[in-house]
Amino acid sequence: MKVNITSDEIMPLIKEILSNDREVELVVSGTSMRPFYYHQSTIVTLTGVNGLFKKYDVVLYNDKNKYKLHRIIGFKKDKLVICGDALKEKELVSREKVFGKVKQHKNNNKIIHAHSKRYLTKVFLWYRLYFIRPYLLKLFNYKKRSISDN
């Protein structure tokens, strides 16, 4: 039986689990992390935060009473510069608001480790193509629809 629970209801429990050095799997909701994560089809495995952050880590955090799963794209003093892969707007987030990091994700039953060289190369290229990303997203969306239509 599948039960849908809002993030406001489940996040306190997830925070507690992650703070006890355990892992949590979540189904991604939303489109801000396309083309790497897809709405209701990508499953992420989260671990707790050990205080160490690397560029291109995907983190779970609370910002203005909303829970978000976005990528670290830089550092500014004591803040993290964070952005969704499909978004243009960058956010400055204090490290204290981050309570989970993606260890791996699963798309189409394929497990992709967060620090694999192949995956990080794709992420690096994605961010280097910042100005044409909207066009690339349309292309990815078209390809995904045409595959699912068959």
ZIVEN-V436444 format. One record per helix or strand. SS is the DSSP state (~ for helix, > for strand). FROM is the first residue (numbers start at 0). TO is the last residue. If there is no record, write none. Layout:
ss:SS from:FROM to:TO
ss:SS from:FROM to:TO
This chain:
ss:~ from:6 to:18
ss:> from:23 to:26
ss:> from:42 to:46
ss:> from:57 to:62
ss:> from:65 to:75
ss:> from:78 to:82
ss:> from:90 to:93
ss:~ from:94 to:96
ss:> from:97 to:106
ss:> from:109 to:112
ss:~ from:116 to:127
ss:~ from:129 to:148
